[in-house]
């Protein structure tokens, strides 16, 4: 199976008695919660695996208790699942059982008491401001003699860093989402949530230079896509990741990051520059401030490193 190709339907091989339940759950995840296709497949796979486990125990969702749910998580660990995977599957079970309770399939959900091992907090790798500047300067240099693709790549890097947007959000940008008068982009994030993202003058200039030559690459399948691939259609996320990895490889000492690394860098640099956490949360499109707070740990690490390097009594 190639990347981007739909995975096998987790409910297709499920026992007949579970098929209708999983189909209804799929519709809830996709239509009501508007989750991505990848997330829907992951949730369905977890639900299908749990139902099979309950079958082996001679139980159903209506009779299952906390012990049965814990035994399923323990089985995942015994089969080699990492801490992060077990944590995600525990959250998936809670989501499934909340839906079962809401639809009347079961009474009170036993999954609310289900706990999973905490993941160790890891600070995201990021670029410092100097290397971010080197990356963008090199991309702009290449854009001058790299033809339409060079201008496109420079605009991609500028927009990813300036707006801190996700790679899927960048690929989904349409021409009507650009507001040059206000210097903003309209972005549709997770769950199709819309937000407005400001971008600076360098990103605006890079976008203008790309859009001036966009017709040279755009084919019939491009539609209103801002960024198009070499074959003329809307650009694919894998192509964007390759562009970012190659650009970073040309910067001495830069970590090997993907598009999400530029998002981390933007958030970190905003906070280092004095932006308040709530504004950064809005720009990034985080539903919870707790998600954004990881970046305060990044800046704290930077401050500590600077202190230890420069202070005479560090």
N, C-alpha and C positions, 0 to 999 in steps of 0.2 A: 504494500500500500504506500503510495507516495504522499508527501506532506500536502495537506489541503484537501485530499481525497476523503470523502465521507467514510467513517469507520463503520464496521459491521454494527447493525442494530442490536443493542444489548437485549432487547425484548424479543428478538426474533426466535431464539432457541429456548425461550422460557417455557415452562410447562403451561398447558392450555389454561389452567385455572388462574395463572398470574398474568396472562396476556392482556386481558381487558383492564386490569388494575394498572399495569405498566403503561398501557396506551393512554389512559386517563391522566396518569402522572406526567407523562411526556407532554400532553397538551397543556397541563397546568404550568409546567416549567417554561415551555416555549411561548405560549400565548399570553398567560397571565403575568408571569414573572419576567418574560422577555429576555431569558438568558441566551447566551450564545450557543451555537450548535455543539461546540466542543464541551461546554459545561453541561448541557443537557445530556450528552452521551455519557459523561462521567457520572452524573447523578443517577441515570438509569442503570448504568453498570453496577453501581454500588447497591441500588435497590434490588436489582435482580440477584446479585450475589448474596445479599442478606436473606431474601426470600428462600433461596435454595438452602441456605444454612438452617433456616427455621424448619424447612421441610425435613431435613436430616434429623432434627431434634423432635420431630413430630408436633411442631407448633405452627401457629399462624400469627399474623400481626396482632390479631385480637387477643390471643392468649399469651403472647410473648411478654416476658418481664425484663427487668434491667439485667439480670444475670445472663439471659440468652443473648442480649445485645452485646454485653461485655465479652461473652465467649466468641462472638463473631470478630470483634476487634482483636482479641487475643490470637485468634486463628490467622488474622492478617499478619500480625507480628511474627508468628511462628513460621510463616511462609516467606519471611524476608522483607516485608514492607517496612520502610523507614519511618521514623517518628513523624515526619511531615505528612507522609501518606496516611498514616493512622489518624492523625489529627484531622485531616481533610475528610476522611471517611466517617469519622465520628460526627462531624458537622453535617455531612450528607445524610446520615441516619436521623439526626434530629430534624432536619428539613423534611424528610420523607414521613416521619411519624407525626409531625405537626400537620402535614397535609392529610394524612389518614384520619387524624382526629377532627380536623376541620370539615372533612367530607362525611363524617359519621361512620367511617369504616371501623374505627375503634373508639373506645372511650378516652380516658385520659392517657396521654402519651408517656410511656416509661422512659423515653429517650431524653427527656429534659434533665434527668439526673446523670446522664451519660457523660463521663469525663474522659479526656484523652491526654496523653503525655504532652507537656508543653514543649514547644520547639525552642531551642536556644536562640536568643535574639542575635541576629547577625546584621552588622552594619553593611548596607549596600556599597559595593565598590563604586567609585565615582572618579570623575576627572577634577583636578584642581582648575582654577580659573585660567592659569597660564596655558596649560595644555589644551583646554577648551578653545582658547583663542588661537593656538597653533593649528588645531584641527580645522577650524572654520577658515582661517587664512589660507591654508593649503588647498581647501576645497574651492575657494574663490579663485585662487591662482589657476587651478586646473580648469575651472569653468571658462576662463578666457580663451583657451585653445582646445577645449575638450568637446566642442560642438554642443548640440542640444542636450545630449546625455550629461555632459559636464555641468551645464547650467541647472539641469534638473537635480542632479545629485547635490550640488551646492545648496539649492533651495530646500531640499529634503533635510539636510543637516541643520541648516539655519532654523527651519520651522520646528524640527524636533527639539532643538535646544532652546529656542526662544519661547515656544509655547508649552514645553514640557508635556506634550501630548503623547498618547500611546501610539504604537505603530499601526494598530487597526484603525484608530481615529484618523491618522494621517492618510492612510490608504482610502478611507471613506470620504475624504473631503471633496466637495463639489465646487464648481466655480462660483455658484451663488452663495457659498459659505464665507467668502472673503469679503470683508468690508474695508476697502483701502482708506476710506475717509476717516474711520475710527482706528484703524490699525489693529483690527481684531479678526478672529476666526470664529465661526460657529461650529462647534464640535459636538458629535453625538457619541457619548461614552457608553459605559456598561449599562445594560438595561435600557438602552436608547435614551438615556438622560441627556438633555441638551444643556450646553453651557457656552459661555462666551469667553474666549481666551485672548488676551492681548499679546501682540508680538512687537518687537522693536523695529527700528528703522532698517538695520541691516537685513533682517529677515524679509521685510517688505520689499527692499530693493532686489534681493535674490529671487523672490517670487515674481516680481515684475519682469526681471530679465529672463526667467524661465518661461513665463506665460507668453512672452514675445516670440519665442521659438517653439512653443508647444505644438502648433500645427504641423511642424516638420516631423514630429513623432506620432501624433495622435492619429489613430485609425478609426474606422467606422464603429468599432466596439468601445471607444473611449467614452462616449456619452459626455456627461458634464464633469468627468473626473478631473481634478486638478493635476494629479500626477499620473502619468501613463508610462507603461513599460516599453521596452525596445520593440515589442510586437504590435504596439499601437493601442492595446487595451488598458483598462485601469490597472495600475501597478499592483503587484502581488507583495504580500508582507515578506515573503522569503527574499525577494529582490531587494527590498529596503534594508533588511538585515545584512545582506551581503555588502551593500553600499556602505553601511555604517562600519562594519568590521574592517573592510578594506581601507577606509579613510583613517580609522584609528590605528591600524597597523603601520601607517606611514608617519605617525607621531612618536618620536623617541620617548620611551618610558611610559607611554600611555597604557593603561590596562585594556585587556581585550573585552570590550563591552559591546552590547548590542544597542538598539534604539532605546531600550528601557534605561540603559546607563546614562544616556543624555537627559532623560527625564529626571533621574536621580541628581545629576549634576545641576540642572536648572534649579531644582528645589533647594538644594544645598546652598547654591550661590545666592539665591534670593534671601535665604535666612541669614547668611553671612553678611549680606548687604543691608540688613535691618528690617526686612519685610516681616510682618506679623504672621503668626502661624495660621490664623483663620483665613487670611487672604491667600496664602499658599494652598490651603486646603481647597478653596474655591477654584483656583486655577487648575489644580491637578484633578479635580472632580472626585475627591475622596468623600464618601458618604459619612465617614467617621473621622473625627479629629485625631483619634488614637492612631490611625494609619499614618497620618501626616507627621506625628510626633517622632517617628523614627529618624527624621532628618535633623531634629534637634540633637540627637545623639551623635550624628555625623559631625555636626559643627562643633559639638563639645569635644570630640576626639581631636579635631583640627586645632582647637584652641589649646588643648592640653599639650599636643605635640609642639606647637609654637612656643608655649611657656617653657617646656623642658629643654628646648633647643636654645632659647635666648635668655632666660632669666638666670642671673648669677647664683641664685640660691635654689634653683629647681632641684 
